[in-house]
Amino acid sequence: MKWTSVLAIYCLFWVMSAFFVMPFFVRTAEEEGEELVPGQAESAPHNFRPRAILLWTTIVAAVLFLLYYANYVNGWIVAEDLDFTR
């Protein structure tokens, strides 16, 4: 596999992982026991931590990509295995 393909596939896993990880780090002002700022939406995060989100997204994406790559090298699941018309 070319390194550009590896990079592109990892980036896809990273973006997918970001959407998976983000809800786990959101705590609203109500959950924190704090008052809302006038005009603030009730669902707005109280303490947004982008570094934690970036770190966990990178870790999850790396694990998923390593599983994908191990499957690519070892051929555990191939396209023929996913043909359910048989």
trRosetta pair geometry for C-beta under 8 A, 3 or more apart (Angstrom, degrees):
i j d omega theta_ij theta_ji phi_ij phi_ji
1 5 5.1 -113 -179 81 94 129
1 6 5.8 110 123 -57 117 90
1 69 7.9 -119 34 -131 155 92
1 72 6.7 13 -43 151 140 147
2 5 4.7 96 62 4 82 102
2 6 7.1 -144 99 -5 45 86
3 6 5.3 -49 -148 35 40 117
3 7 6.3 42 152 -20 68 103
4 7 5.7 -50 -147 37 33 112
4 8 6.3 33 154 -19 65 106
5 8 5.7 -54 -144 38 31 110
5 9 6.1 26 159 -15 66 109
6 9 6.1 -60 -146 40 25 106
6 10 6.2 26 156 -19 63 110
6 69 7.6 36 -127 -98 97 124
7 10 5.8 -56 -145 38 28 111
7 11 6.3 30 155 -21 64 106
8 11 5.7 -54 -150 33 30 112
8 12 6.7 31 151 -19 62 103
9 12 5.6 -50 -152 33 35 113
9 13 6.6 35 150 -15 65 103
9 65 6.7 128 121 -130 96 102
9 68 6.9 -153 158 119 128 149
10 13 5.6 -55 -150 39 35 111
10 14 6.2 40 149 -26 67 105
10 61 6.5 86 -171 156 73 113
10 62 7.9 22 -146 -95 107 54
10 65 5.0 23 -109 -110 77 154
11 14 5.4 -49 -145 32 33 116
11 15 6.5 31 157 -17 65 101
12 15 6.1 -53 -147 35 30 106
12 16 6.3 28 155 -15 63 110
13 16 5.7 -58 -145 42 31 112
13 17 6.0 32 156 -21 66 110
13 61 4.4 129 122 -152 97 85
13 64 4.9 -178 -158 92 124 119
13 65 4.8 -164 44 -63 168 92
13 68 7.1 -136 -75 -2 138 146
14 17 5.7 -57 -147 38 27 111
14 18 6.5 37 152 -29 62 101
14 57 6.2 70 -164 153 73 103
14 58 6.9 8 -127 -100 104 53
14 61 4.1 25 -90 -120 59 162
15 18 5.6 -45 -151 23 33 116
15 19 7.2 28 154 -12 61 99
16 19 6.2 -58 -161 35 34 106
16 20 6.7 30 145 -16 65 110
16 61 7.6 130 60 -104 82 92
16 64 7.8 -103 84 105 120 166
17 20 5.3 -58 -149 39 39 114
17 21 5.8 30 157 -18 74 111
17 57 4.9 134 114 -155 105 71
17 58 8.0 161 102 -49 145 15
17 60 4.1 162 -153 97 127 115
17 61 4.2 -126 9 -62 152 83
17 64 6.6 -166 -71 13 117 140
18 21 6.0 -59 -137 40 27 104
18 22 6.2 39 164 -37 64 104
18 53 7.2 60 -143 164 80 103
18 57 4.6 25 -87 -130 67 138
19 22 6.3 -36 -135 15 26 116
20 23 8.0 -75 174 25 28 96
20 60 6.6 -143 83 146 127 159
21 24 5.9 -66 -168 31 50 114
21 25 7.1 19 153 -5 81 111
21 53 5.9 140 119 -151 116 72
21 56 4.8 159 -152 110 138 112
21 57 4.8 -135 31 -77 153 74
21 60 5.9 -169 -63 10 118 149
22 25 6.6 -80 -158 41 36 97
22 26 6.8 37 156 -35 72 111
22 53 5.9 34 -100 -139 66 125
23 26 5.8 -56 -148 19 41 118
24 56 7.5 -105 74 131 130 162
25 49 5.9 -108 174 56 128 103
25 52 5.6 159 -127 103 146 121
25 53 5.4 -132 43 -75 155 89
25 56 7.5 169 -45 29 128 147
26 45 4.9 -101 -142 -97 81 106
26 48 8.0 2 -112 -104 71 71
27 31 4.7 -120 -168 87 85 131
27 32 5.6 98 137 -52 115 97
27 45 6.7 69 53 -149 45 78
27 46 5.5 -52 101 34 81 110
27 47 6.4 1 61 38 106 92
28 31 4.9 99 54 7 74 100
28 32 7.1 -148 97 1 40 90
28 42 6.6 27 -166 161 141 61
28 43 6.2 -76 -99 -138 127 31
28 44 6.9 100 -131 68 83 44
28 45 6.8 -96 -92 -115 48 33
28 46 5.8 96 174 -30 21 99
29 32 5.7 -64 -147 46 33 107
29 34 4.4 -91 -161 76 86 97
29 35 6.8 -45 167 94 131 15
29 36 5.2 148 78 -83 155 64
29 37 8.0 -171 -77 -5 159 72
29 40 7.1 62 -11 121 145 144
29 42 7.8 -109 44 -149 100 51
29 44 7.4 20 -15 76 103 87
29 46 4.5 140 -76 -92 56 110
30 33 7.6 39 -179 -71 29 27
30 34 7.9 -91 -58 52 21 63
30 36 7.8 -3 -53 -56 79 99
30 42 6.7 19 -21 -166 126 91
31 46 7.2 -143 59 -4 89 134
32 46 4.6 -124 3 92 145 173
32 47 7.0 115 -85 -10 153 107
34 46 5.9 126 41 -141 135 133
36 40 4.7 -156 -174 67 92 117
36 42 6.8 -52 -96 -99 143 60
37 40 4.2 88 59 -29 82 128
40 44 5.3 -103 -177 37 93 145
41 44 4.5 116 65 -32 87 99
45 48 4.5 98 99 -72 136 83
49 52 4.2 25 124 19 120 116
49 53 6.5 145 97 -17 71 87
50 53 5.4 -58 -148 40 39 113
50 54 6.0 40 155 -21 72 105
51 54 5.7 -53 -145 38 31 110
51 55 6.2 32 156 -20 65 107
52 55 5.7 -53 -145 36 30 112
52 56 6.2 20 160 -9 65 109
53 56 6.2 -60 -143 43 26 102
53 57 5.9 29 158 -22 64 112
54 57 5.7 -56 -142 38 26 113
54 58 6.3 27 158 -20 62 108
55 58 5.9 -60 -153 35 26 110
55 59 6.5 22 153 -16 63 107
56 59 5.6 -52 -145 37 35 112
56 60 6.1 32 158 -16 68 106
57 60 6.0 -56 -144 40 28 107
57 61 6.0 26 158 -17 64 112
58 61 5.8 -57 -141 40 26 110
58 62 6.2 29 158 -23 63 108
59 62 5.8 -56 -148 34 27 111
59 63 6.6 25 156 -16 63 106
60 63 5.9 -57 -150 36 31 109
60 64 6.3 25 155 -13 66 109
61 64 5.8 -57 -144 42 30 108
61 65 6.0 29 157 -19 66 110
62 65 5.8 -56 -142 39 27 109
62 66 6.2 29 157 -21 63 106
63 66 5.9 -54 -147 35 28 110
63 67 6.6 28 153 -16 62 104
64 67 5.8 -55 -153 36 32 111
64 68 6.4 34 150 -19 65 106
65 68 5.4 -53 -147 37 36 114
65 69 6.1 32 155 -18 69 107
66 69 5.7 -53 -140 40 31 109
66 70 6.2 35 156 -21 64 105
67 70 5.8 -52 -144 36 29 111
67 71 6.5 29 154 -17 62 105
68 71 5.8 -60 -155 37 29 110
68 72 6.4 33 148 -23 65 106
69 72 5.2 -48 -146 32 36 117
69 73 6.4 31 156 -15 67 104
70 73 5.9 -55 -145 39 31 106
70 74 5.9 0 166 7 67 117
70 76 7.6 22 123 -7 84 125
71 74 6.4 -69 -129 55 24 91
71 75 7.3 91 176 -85 56 10
71 76 4.9 -80 -128 38 79 104
71 77 5.8 -20 -159 36 124 87
72 75 7.8 11 178 -66 18 52
75 78 5.6 5 -163 -61 87 109
77 81 5.2 -112 -155 67 69 149
77 82 7.2 66 173 -45 102 98
78 81 5.4 109 56 -1 61 102
78 82 7.9 -137 103 1 39 90
79 82 5.9 -66 -158 39 40 107
79 83 7.1 55 146 -40 68 95
80 83 5.6 -36 -156 5 42 119
83 86 5.9 73 117 -22 99 102
